[in-house]
Amino acid sequence: MKKGEQKIEKTEKKKVFKSKITILFIAIIVVAIIVVALLFIFNKNNSNINYDNDMISYGFDKLYNNETTKSNETVSKSESLKMIIGVALNRNNIDELVDLTSILPDYDGISDYEDKLEYDNQIWVEYAKSFEMISSSEITKVNQNEKATLIDALTYLSKAKAKLLNKTLDTDVEVKVKNLESFKADQQFAIKDMIKNEIIENKDYNWRQTLTKQELNKLVINFALKYNTLTLEDEKVNINKAKEPKNIADYPYTLANINKEVYEIENYISDADEYNNAKLTYGKIKEKYNTLKYCAEQYLNTILNIDYTTTDEAKLKESLTDATLDLVTSEDISAYVAYVKENNIKITGTAKAQMPAIYFDGELYRVRVKIEYTVTSNKMENVLLGDLGTDNTFKYDSTKKESIIDLPLNVVEEYGMFYVVKTPIQNITAGSVK
């Protein structure tokens, strides 16, 4: 081969090689763009929310007439209204919120009333009417089984927001809805508010199509998370996977402002056959969580704030009454106050329930609480209420203490009244309850 031909051949090979490199580089860029686009779409359309599972975790499934969340089942107007009120109030039962005698004239106020109702969900419908969520003719004995539509549900949600949550509707949004003017005024407000607050997407829907449970599940979960109806103090539910505890299945939800390690502490089990984790406990007594939280914090904030110069028996007893139902004896209080004054004891501290970490250990309910306190005393032994009268001596020092405890509470079943069980604080450290 001649030298000129060799140069041409080498040049052609270089061109082919460069072309292959260029094609490969372009292919990599295209693949990368596609992957990024797919990830964006996936992340946009697939949040950390599993609507059907969350309905069960939050106890909302019990609000359906058949207590199931089967996605293809349809929902009646009265049933959808019941669901929306229950989610807004985070209650599965509203008997104690209504005057049954005004709804059922022949009701004596004592016996069972279910057989006196004219139709399913009548209590919820009358409750809605009393708050002007619906008109008197919207749902009656005659039409209560009429199937709900998407626009019905959105209107009920907007009424629940305004009437039950006392929140102003936000309708300042440009919506991508055809013939919006064909809807009634309150329906237009509902559509705009639900789009503005991302309960639904900003797009056109088949608004008058019969509503399925799958659709209603998504609506009410979005509503509950948006307006924090699950939590007691407007705290945010965690939806960040990175912040989920490894035992997330044991909880109905977790809070964004509580470290996941708090939830991961092992529960104390007294009776394994009767034990219920936080998720099961929530499903059974979530209406009582405010009471449990109040009792735990009231008790602990009382015993963690003691001053020998101001504490007396009457004040201490009064402060403990609600949380303990007066089951801390006068003798115990008298002995403790005398000990406080004798040893110049001062305690300052705080207590905060770590919601929703409440479980039933098989014998007692346990509320997980974060406590912080500092002690000064002439005698750094048995300084907290509950320490005295045991076989142990509990030692303290003057450094600030921080601890997570599982405070025990019992219940008077007949009246549904909870109370704190007095016990040494050092014996109930979460993860090592004695």
C-alpha positions as CSV (number, residue, x, y, z in Angstrom):
1,M,0.0,0.0,0.0
2,K,1.2,3.4,-0.9
3,K,1.9,6.1,1.8
4,G,-0.9,8.3,0.4
5,E,-3.4,5.5,0.6
6,Q,-2.3,4.7,4.2
7,K,-2.9,8.3,5.3
8,I,-6.4,8.3,3.8
9,E,-7.3,5.0,5.5
10,K,-6.0,6.2,8.9
11,T,-8.0,9.5,8.4
12,E,-11.1,7.6,7.6
13,K,-10.7,5.3,10.7
14,K,-10.3,8.3,12.9
15,K,-13.5,9.9,11.5
16,V,-15.4,6.6,12.1
17,F,-14.0,6.4,15.6
18,K,-14.9,10.0,16.4
19,S,-18.4,9.5,14.9
20,K,-18.9,6.5,17.2
21,I,-17.8,8.5,20.2
22,T,-20.1,11.3,19.3
23,I,-23.0,8.9,18.8
24,L,-22.3,7.2,22.1
25,F,-22.0,10.6,23.9
26,I,-25.3,11.8,22.4
27,A,-27.0,8.4,23.4
28,I,-25.8,8.8,27.0
29,I,-27.2,12.4,27.2
30,V,-30.5,11.2,25.7
31,V,-30.7,8.3,28.2
32,A,-29.8,10.6,31.1
33,I,-32.6,13.1,30.0
34,I,-35.1,10.3,29.8
35,V,-34.1,8.9,33.2
36,V,-34.3,12.4,34.8
37,A,-37.7,13.0,33.2
38,L,-39.0,9.6,34.4
39,L,-37.8,10.2,37.9
40,F,-39.5,13.6,37.9
41,I,-42.8,12.2,36.7
42,F,-42.5,9.3,39.2
43,N,-41.7,11.6,42.1
44,K,-44.5,14.0,41.1
45,N,-47.1,11.3,40.8
46,N,-46.0,8.9,43.5
47,S,-45.7,10.6,46.9
48,N,-45.0,8.8,50.1
49,I,-48.7,8.6,50.7
50,N,-50.4,5.2,50.4
51,Y,-54.0,6.3,50.6
52,D,-55.7,2.9,51.2
53,N,-53.2,1.9,53.9
54,D,-53.5,5.3,55.5
55,M,-57.2,5.1,55.7
56,I,-56.8,2.0,57.9
57,S,-53.9,3.4,59.9
58,Y,-55.9,6.5,60.8
59,G,-59.0,4.6,61.6
60,F,-61.0,6.2,58.8
61,D,-62.0,2.9,57.3
62,K,-64.4,2.5,60.2
63,L,-66.4,5.5,58.9
64,Y,-67.6,3.6,55.9
65,N,-70.9,1.7,56.4
66,N,-69.3,-1.6,55.7
67,E,-65.9,-0.6,57.3
68,T,-63.9,-1.4,54.2
69,T,-61.9,0.8,51.8
70,K,-62.4,-1.2,48.7
71,S,-61.5,1.2,45.9
72,N,-64.1,0.2,43.4
73,E,-67.1,0.6,45.7
74,T,-69.3,3.6,45.4
75,V,-70.5,5.9,48.2
76,S,-73.8,7.4,49.1
77,K,-74.2,11.1,49.9
78,S,-74.9,10.4,53.6
79,E,-71.9,8.0,53.8
80,S,-69.5,10.6,52.1
81,L,-70.8,13.3,54.5
82,K,-70.2,11.0,57.5
83,M,-66.6,10.3,56.2
84,I,-65.8,14.0,55.7
85,I,-67.1,15.1,59.1
86,G,-65.3,12.2,60.8
87,V,-62.0,13.1,59.1
88,A,-62.4,16.8,59.9
89,L,-63.0,16.1,63.6
90,N,-60.8,12.9,63.6
91,R,-63.7,11.0,65.2
92,N,-65.4,7.8,64.4
93,N,-68.3,8.6,66.7
94,I,-70.1,11.9,67.4
95,D,-72.8,10.7,69.8
96,E,-71.4,12.9,72.6
97,L,-71.4,16.0,70.4
98,V,-75.1,15.9,69.5
99,D,-78.3,16.2,71.5
100,L,-79.9,12.9,70.5
101,T,-83.3,13.9,72.0
102,S,-83.6,16.7,69.6
103,I,-83.1,14.3,66.7
104,L,-85.1,11.5,68.1
105,P,-88.1,12.9,70.1
106,D,-88.9,9.5,71.7
107,Y,-85.4,8.8,72.9
108,D,-85.0,8.6,76.6
109,G,-81.4,9.6,76.6
110,I,-80.2,6.3,78.2
111,S,-81.0,3.3,76.1
112,D,-79.6,2.4,72.7
113,Y,-80.8,4.6,70.0
114,E,-79.7,2.9,66.8
115,D,-83.0,1.1,66.2
116,K,-84.8,4.5,66.5
117,L,-83.0,6.1,63.5
118,E,-84.9,6.5,60.3
119,Y,-81.8,5.7,58.1
120,D,-78.1,5.0,58.2
121,N,-75.8,8.0,59.1
122,Q,-78.8,10.1,60.2
123,I,-76.9,11.4,63.3
124,W,-74.1,12.6,61.0
125,V,-76.5,14.2,58.6
126,E,-78.4,16.1,61.4
127,Y,-75.0,17.2,62.8
128,A,-74.1,18.7,59.4
129,K,-77.4,20.4,59.2
130,S,-76.9,21.9,62.6
131,F,-73.7,23.5,61.3
132,E,-75.3,24.6,58.1
133,M,-73.0,22.4,56.0
134,I,-76.0,21.2,54.0
135,S,-79.6,22.3,53.5
136,S,-82.5,20.5,55.2
137,S,-83.4,18.9,51.9
138,E,-79.9,17.9,50.7
139,I,-80.1,14.5,52.5
140,T,-83.3,13.0,53.8
141,K,-84.8,9.6,54.6
142,V,-86.0,9.6,50.9
143,N,-82.8,10.4,49.1
144,Q,-80.1,9.3,51.6
145,N,-78.9,6.4,49.5
146,E,-78.4,8.6,46.4
147,K,-74.9,8.1,45.1
148,A,-72.4,10.9,45.8
149,T,-70.5,12.6,43.0
150,L,-67.1,14.3,43.1
151,I,-68.6,17.7,43.2
152,D,-70.7,16.6,46.2
153,A,-67.6,15.5,48.1
154,L,-65.7,18.7,47.3
155,T,-68.6,20.8,48.4
156,Y,-68.9,18.9,51.7
157,L,-65.1,19.2,52.2
158,S,-65.3,23.0,51.7
159,K,-68.2,23.2,54.2
160,A,-66.3,21.2,56.7
161,K,-63.3,23.4,56.3
162,A,-65.4,26.6,56.9
163,K,-67.9,25.4,59.4
164,L,-66.0,22.8,61.5
165,L,-62.4,23.9,61.2
166,N,-63.3,27.6,61.1
167,K,-60.9,28.3,58.1
168,T,-61.6,30.8,55.3
169,L,-61.9,29.4,51.8
170,D,-59.1,30.5,49.5
171,T,-60.4,30.9,46.0
172,D,-57.8,33.2,44.5
173,V,-56.6,30.9,41.8
174,E,-56.9,30.5,38.0
175,V,-58.4,27.1,37.4
176,K,-58.3,24.9,34.3
177,V,-61.9,23.9,34.5
178,K,-64.3,24.1,31.6
179,N,-67.7,25.8,32.1
180,L,-67.0,26.6,35.7
181,E,-69.9,29.1,35.6
182,S,-72.3,26.2,35.2
183,F,-71.8,25.2,38.8
184,K,-73.6,26.7,41.8
185,A,-71.7,29.4,43.6
186,D,-70.7,27.2,46.6
187,Q,-69.6,24.5,44.2
188,Q,-67.4,27.0,42.3
189,F,-65.8,28.1,45.6
190,A,-65.2,24.5,46.6
191,I,-63.5,23.6,43.3
192,K,-61.2,26.7,43.6
193,D,-60.4,26.2,47.2
194,M,-59.6,22.5,46.7
195,I,-57.3,23.3,43.7
196,K,-55.6,26.2,45.5
197,N,-54.8,24.0,48.5
198,E,-53.8,21.0,46.4
199,I,-56.5,18.7,47.6
200,I,-57.1,18.0,43.9
201,E,-55.1,18.8,40.8
202,N,-55.7,21.9,38.7
203,K,-57.4,20.2,35.8
204,D,-60.8,19.3,34.5
205,Y,-62.6,16.3,36.0
206,N,-65.8,14.4,35.4
207,W,-67.3,16.3,38.3
208,R,-70.7,14.7,38.3
209,Q,-69.5,11.1,37.9
210,T,-70.4,8.7,40.8
211,L,-67.8,8.9,43.5
212,T,-65.7,5.7,44.3
213,K,-64.0,5.0,47.6
214,Q,-60.7,5.2,45.9
215,E,-61.4,8.8,45.0
216,L,-62.9,9.7,48.4
217,N,-59.9,8.0,50.2
218,K,-57.5,10.3,48.3
219,L,-59.6,13.4,49.0
220,V,-60.0,12.9,52.7
221,I,-56.3,11.9,53.3
222,N,-55.1,15.0,51.4
223,F,-57.6,17.1,53.5
224,A,-56.4,15.5,56.8
225,L,-52.8,16.1,56.0
226,K,-53.3,19.6,54.7
227,Y,-55.2,20.8,57.8
228,N,-53.6,18.5,60.4
229,T,-56.8,17.0,61.5
230,L,-55.0,14.0,62.8
231,T,-52.8,15.9,65.3
232,L,-53.8,17.6,68.5
233,E,-51.8,20.9,68.2
234,D,-51.7,21.6,64.5
235,E,-48.4,19.6,64.3
236,K,-47.3,18.3,60.9
237,V,-47.5,14.6,60.0
238,N,-44.2,13.3,58.7
239,I,-44.3,12.2,55.0
240,N,-40.6,12.2,54.5
241,K,-39.3,8.6,54.1
242,A,-35.9,9.5,55.4
243,K,-37.4,10.5,58.7
244,E,-39.6,7.4,59.1
245,P,-38.7,5.1,62.0
246,K,-37.8,1.6,61.1
247,N,-40.9,0.4,62.9
248,I,-43.2,2.7,61.1
249,A,-45.7,-0.1,60.7
250,D,-46.3,0.1,64.5
251,Y,-47.6,3.7,64.3
252,P,-50.7,5.3,62.7
253,Y,-48.4,8.2,61.7
254,T,-45.4,10.0,63.0
255,L,-44.7,13.7,63.5
256,A,-42.3,15.7,61.5
257,N,-40.9,17.5,64.6
258,I,-40.1,14.4,66.6
259,N,-36.9,12.4,66.1
260,K,-37.5,9.0,64.7
261,E,-35.3,7.4,67.4
262,V,-38.0,8.3,69.9
263,Y,-40.5,6.1,68.0
264,E,-38.0,3.3,67.6
265,I,-37.5,2.8,71.4
266,E,-38.9,-0.7,72.2
267,N,-42.3,-0.7,74.0
268,Y,-42.7,-2.3,77.4
269,I,-44.9,-5.4,77.2
270,S,-46.6,-6.7,80.4
271,D,-49.0,-9.1,78.7
272,A,-48.2,-10.2,75.2
273,D,-51.7,-11.6,74.5
274,E,-53.4,-8.3,75.3
275,Y,-50.6,-5.9,74.1
276,N,-51.5,-3.3,71.4
277,N,-48.9,-1.2,69.7
278,A,-49.5,2.5,69.0
279,K,-51.3,1.8,65.7
280,L,-53.8,-0.6,67.1
281,T,-54.3,1.6,70.2
282,Y,-55.0,4.7,68.0
283,G,-57.6,2.8,66.0
284,K,-59.5,1.9,69.2
285,I,-59.3,5.1,71.3
286,K,-58.1,8.0,69.2
287,E,-61.0,10.1,70.5
288,K,-59.4,9.9,73.9
289,Y,-55.9,10.9,72.9
290,N,-56.4,14.5,73.9
291,T,-57.4,13.3,77.4
292,L,-54.4,11.0,77.6
293,K,-52.0,13.7,76.5
294,Y,-53.5,16.2,79.0
295,C,-53.3,13.8,81.9
296,A,-49.7,12.8,81.2
297,E,-48.5,16.4,80.8
298,Q,-50.5,17.8,83.7
299,Y,-49.2,15.2,86.1
300,L,-45.6,15.5,85.0
301,N,-45.5,19.3,84.8
302,T,-46.9,19.3,88.3
303,I,-44.3,16.9,89.9
304,L,-41.5,18.5,87.9
305,N,-42.1,21.9,89.3
306,I,-41.8,21.8,93.0
307,D,-40.6,24.6,95.3
308,Y,-40.2,24.0,99.1
309,T,-41.1,27.7,99.7
310,T,-44.5,27.6,98.0
311,T,-45.6,24.0,97.7
312,D,-48.3,22.9,100.1
313,E,-50.6,19.9,100.4
314,A,-53.7,21.6,99.2
315,K,-52.1,23.1,96.0
316,L,-50.4,19.9,95.1
317,K,-53.5,17.8,95.6
318,E,-55.6,20.2,93.5
319,S,-53.0,20.2,90.7
320,L,-53.0,16.4,90.6
321,T,-56.7,15.9,90.8
322,D,-57.6,15.8,87.1
323,A,-54.7,13.7,86.1
324,T,-55.0,11.1,89.0
325,L,-58.7,11.2,89.8
326,D,-57.6,11.8,93.4
327,L,-56.1,8.4,93.6
328,V,-52.9,9.7,95.1
329,T,-53.7,9.5,98.8
330,S,-53.7,12.5,101.1
331,E,-51.2,10.5,103.3
332,D,-48.7,10.2,100.3
333,I,-49.1,13.9,99.5
334,S,-48.6,14.9,103.1
335,A,-45.5,12.8,103.5
336,Y,-44.0,14.1,100.3
337,V,-44.6,17.8,101.1
338,A,-43.0,17.3,104.5
339,Y,-40.0,15.7,102.8
340,V,-39.8,18.6,100.3
341,K,-39.7,21.2,103.0
342,E,-37.4,19.3,105.2
343,N,-34.8,19.0,102.4
344,N,-35.3,22.4,100.7
345,I,-36.2,20.7,97.4
346,K,-36.6,22.7,94.2
347,I,-37.4,21.1,90.9
348,T,-38.0,22.9,87.6
349,G,-38.9,21.0,84.5
350,T,-41.1,20.4,81.5
351,A,-42.9,17.5,79.9
352,K,-44.1,17.0,76.4
353,A,-46.0,13.9,75.1
354,Q,-44.4,12.4,72.0
355,M,-47.6,11.8,70.0
356,P,-48.9,9.5,68.8
357,A,-46.6,7.1,70.8
358,I,-49.3,5.7,73.1
359,Y,-49.7,2.0,73.5
360,F,-51.4,-0.6,75.7
361,D,-48.8,-2.8,77.4
362,G,-51.4,-5.5,78.2
363,E,-52.4,-4.1,81.5
364,L,-51.9,-0.3,81.4
365,Y,-51.8,2.4,78.7
366,R,-48.4,4.0,78.2
367,V,-47.9,7.6,77.0
368,R,-44.3,8.3,75.8
369,V,-43.2,11.6,77.1
370,K,-40.0,13.7,76.8
371,I,-39.1,15.2,80.2
372,E,-36.4,17.7,81.2
373,Y,-35.8,18.8,84.7
374,T,-33.2,20.2,87.2
375,V,-33.1,19.5,90.9
376,T,-31.6,21.3,93.9
377,S,-31.9,19.8,97.3
378,N,-30.1,19.3,100.6
379,K,-30.5,15.6,100.1
380,M,-30.3,14.3,96.5
381,E,-32.4,11.2,97.1
382,N,-36.1,10.4,96.4
383,V,-36.9,14.0,95.3
384,L,-39.8,13.3,92.9
385,L,-43.3,12.4,93.9
386,G,-43.5,8.6,93.6
387,D,-40.0,7.9,94.9
388,L,-40.9,7.7,98.5
389,G,-42.5,4.6,99.9
390,T,-40.7,2.1,97.8
391,D,-37.9,-0.3,98.6
392,N,-35.4,1.6,96.4
393,T,-33.4,4.8,96.9
394,F,-33.4,7.0,93.8
395,K,-30.3,9.2,93.4
396,Y,-30.2,12.6,91.7
397,D,-27.6,15.3,91.0
398,S,-27.8,18.9,90.1
399,T,-27.2,18.5,86.4
400,K,-30.1,19.0,83.9
401,K,-31.7,15.7,83.1
402,E,-33.4,14.8,79.8
403,S,-35.2,11.5,79.5
404,I,-37.9,9.7,77.5
405,I,-40.3,7.9,79.7
406,D,-43.4,5.6,79.2
407,L,-45.8,7.0,81.7
408,P,-48.5,4.4,82.8
409,L,-52.2,5.3,82.8
410,N,-55.2,3.2,83.8
411,V,-58.9,3.6,82.8
412,V,-62.1,3.4,84.7
413,E,-63.9,1.4,81.9
414,E,-67.4,2.1,83.0
415,Y,-66.9,5.9,82.6
416,G,-64.0,5.9,80.1
417,M,-62.0,8.0,82.5
418,F,-58.2,7.8,82.4
419,Y,-55.8,8.5,85.2
420,V,-52.0,8.5,85.8
421,V,-50.6,5.7,87.9
422,K,-48.1,7.1,90.4
423,T,-44.7,5.4,90.0
424,P,-41.0,6.3,90.3
425,I,-39.9,8.2,87.2
426,Q,-36.6,6.4,87.1
427,N,-38.4,3.1,86.8
428,I,-40.2,4.0,83.6
429,T,-37.5,5.1,81.2
430,A,-38.6,4.1,77.7
431,G,-36.9,0.9,76.6
432,S,-36.1,-0.2,80.2
433,V,-39.4,0.0,82.1
434,K,-39.2,-1.9,85.4
